């Protein structure tokens, strides 16, 4: 059975220059989709990944990351929108890095696709009527 999980990886400064994530594909037969990354040489790195594969391969890949020194957290945040209060101004469309907001060209309403959301929180501050909420 194939599973898919979103996780947050934090790389200590000493690991930023190593090819760690590519080994998940090569050695553990996992597919990965980088949803968000902030990795700068000689600084701590942060990466949000969607990992897919067999449960056993996933577990082995996670153990590899832990042994290497990568800090692993589940992506345990989600974002929701108060549909009744939304004015469909489009401020969220411009700021969202994952394109979770789409402007309908016919109705001019903003559609929120939560399955694309990275829970980065940028829409919370961009939204004038403050209709976006971050849940832990």
Secondary structure as GFF3:
##gff-version 3
##sequence-region A 1 136
A	DSSP	beta_strand	2	11	.	.	.	ID=ss1
A	DSSP	three_ten_helix	13	15	.	.	.	ID=ss2
A	DSSP	alpha_helix	21	28	.	.	.	ID=ss3
A	DSSP	beta_strand	31	38	.	.	.	ID=ss4
A	DSSP	beta_strand	45	54	.	.	.	ID=ss5
A	DSSP	alpha_helix	55	68	.	.	.	ID=ss6
A	DSSP	beta_strand	71	74	.	.	.	ID=ss7
A	DSSP	beta_strand	78	81	.	.	.	ID=ss8
A	DSSP	alpha_helix	91	95	.	.	.	ID=ss9
A	DSSP	beta_strand	101	103	.	.	.	ID=ss10
A	DSSP	beta_strand	110	112	.	.	.	ID=ss11
A	DSSP	three_ten_helix	114	116	.	.	.	ID=ss12
A	DSSP	alpha_helix	122	126	.	.	.	ID=ss13
A	DSSP	beta_strand	132	135	.	.	.	ID=ss14
###
